[in-house]
């Protein structure tokens, strides 16, 4: 059985990260962008990270430029933007694709585990979110319009 812990990803600084390093944690996996109407959700994501990290939540941000060219910058530019504009301190990763043949394997798996609205697997826009339980399995998928603070009850339940 495949779980989130079976994947690796390159972090925003270029290092390979085995998601197994988050084993036993609750993960909130989000595709992010710096120039999107939903970009202010960084504030809420950072708040969730601060509120729940001591209980085992890890927010993972994956920049993606597949929607309206809203993440055009380099990893260094993205990192600077996130830290200077939104004081982001949760783990950020290198820019990836979430849809298509070149989609990152983690995102292919996430979409297979929890299809979207009307059974359409494709990620529709920036700030789509997946909640992964402590067992590494997908608990729930959220739309870009779902604000981070609306996820608190589900996060609480996943944290136990």
Buried (B, 14 or more C-beta within 10 A) or exposed (E): EEBBBBBEBBBBEEEEBEBEEBEEBBBBBBBBBBBBEBBEBBBBBBBBBBBBBEEBBBBBBBBBBBBEEBBEBEBEEBBEBBEEEBEBEBBBBBBBBBBEEEBBEBBBBBBEBBEBEEEEBEBBBBBBBBBBBBBBBBBBBBEBEBBBEEBBEBBBEBBE
